[in-house]
Structure formats: C-alpha cells, structure tokens
Amino acid sequence: MSKQELETVAQSMVAKGKGILAADESMGTIKRRFDSIKIESNENNRRAYREMLFTTKGIEEAISGVILFDETIRTSASDGTPFPQVLSKKGIIPGIKVDKGPVDIPGFPGEVVTEGLDGLRSRVKEYRELGAKFAKWRAVITIGDGIPTYTCMEANAHALARYAALCQEGGLVPIVEPEVLLDGSHTVERCEEVTEKTLKITFAKLFDHRVHLEGMILKPSMVVSGKDNQTQAGARDRFLIRRPERRKCHGASQRHERHGTPSVGSEFLLCPRAPRPGAESMERTGGECFRGAENFLPPGQV
C-alpha cells in the first residue's frame, strides 16, 4: 500500500459508530470458552462458530473490521469462501493478530515483553496475500511495586515500533496496543502517570522507526484505578486528574489550541514535549502534538 492507501484503510477502521471485532482467540482461549459450554474445540466447531459471527445479518452496520487468528484467516466458510472474502464482501476489513504473546523479561520479575518479530516480514507478506489489510500487536505493561521499569516500557515500545514499520512496509495498517493492565491496587493518578510515560516512549520509538502515524491505529487503555483498589475513581475523578496547564490537550474530540491537531486519548494526555533519555525532544515530530492522532480506537471499542 501507498501512504494514502494506508491512511484510507486506517480511517475506515475507525469509522464513526463502528467498532472492531476481536476474533483472534488462540487455541487455548477458544478451548476454554468451548469447555465452559461443553463443546469440543475441533476444527469444524471453530469454523462454525466464526462463520456464525461473520455472517450475522447486519454485522457490517456495526463492525468496521475483524481481527483474525492464524487458523481463522486460512479457514473457509461452509460454501468454500475464505473468511477474509466473506468479510470483504460485507465491506468489513479483515485483519490478523501477528504477535506471539508476552514472555518474562530476564532479571525483571513481574514484567513481560511481547515476542513475534522473528520472521514477521514474511508473515506479513503471506497474510497480505491471504486478504488481511491490518494487523494487531499487544504489549503488556503491569503496574506494581517498583514496576513498570523503563526497561520494560522501552523494550515493548521498541517491539511495537519495529512491528508497525514492518507492517506498513508490507502493506498492512498496524494497530499499536501498549496496554496498561487494570490489575493491581494502584490509584487512578498512578495509572495516568504510567500511561503517559508508556505512550511517550512508544511514540518516540514509532518516530525513530519512521512509522507513518497517519497510517496506523492506536489502541489505548482506560485510565482507571486498579481493580483491587478500594477507592474506584469515577468518570469525573478521571477528568479532574488532568493538570490544568495541560487540560486543553486532553480528549479525543478536542483540538490542540496551537496546532489544531486532534489529540489521541479518550481519557489521558497525548501531547508530550518531555525529552526522552538520550534523545532530542518529541518536538522532532514537527509539533507539540502527535501527528496522525485522529486514528485511534476508544477504549472498549475492540
């Protein structure tokens, strides 16, 4: 895809009033779901389940894209039509999960980094040939005692940036998902702090790897209290944690006062200017706000 084609697909993925269906359950995950209703997780049952979802009448009115699993993108409906074609005929964009999941970071207890970069260039090419137009990669950031560390955030941001660059090179729009987990007893203020740092580092790496920001999708996390915190912040509390001098840069629908650039977040700041370790300021991107920030999925829309 050209840059313009990447932008067109990205804009279609975040069409107003629509969301993206995550049908990328791994073999283990879908087996647990089938076990709960006493159904055997075999190839025929998995195909029937996915076909039921993808052929639901009117699904295209609410769904802009579907994230598929490796098995699913290679599977055909009962009439022999490959699932990517089933979706495309409905005007739904087929996508593919390409990460291999998180693994422990040696020497950093409680922290993980997502794997899957090995052989990704060839896999992107194959998935593109199978009909995919976008991809998904999820990084996991945990809040806890002394974590996350910069090492963890940097490692995951680097992997996200390399993945995004490889996807765009191969003609897929990358969904960049640096997920800050809800697990823990942390406060909403701590969640905001970690989310902001994670996003700053992630976008610095995306810039360094020359990722075309207008041709990617950001999947942000909610800024909320940890689920084990006895005091759960409400929507008003989450709004009030925004520091006054930065408040005008918050929100998905607001525009930056100076640059007129849409900000990304739905609950948090995405207009950093702070310098990253050993590098120049984020102003190298050409402004105080992230360019291409109009392409984002509000939390809960996947």
Secondary structure, 3 states (H helix, E strand, C coil): CCHHHHHHHHHHHCCCCCEEEEECCCHHHHHHHHHHCCCCCCHHHHHHHHHHHHCCCCHHHCEEEEEECHHHHCCECCCCCEHHHHHHHCCCEEEEECCCCEEECCCCCCCEEECCCCCHHHHHHHHHHHCCCEEEEEEEECCECCECCHHHHHHHHHHHHHHHHHHHHHCCEEEEEEEECCCCCCCHHHHHHHHHHHHHHHHHHHHHCCCCHHHCEECCCCCCCCCCCCCCCCHHHHHHCCCHHHHHHCCCCCECCCCCCECCCCCCCCCCCCCCCCCCCHHHHCCCCCCCCCCECCCCCC
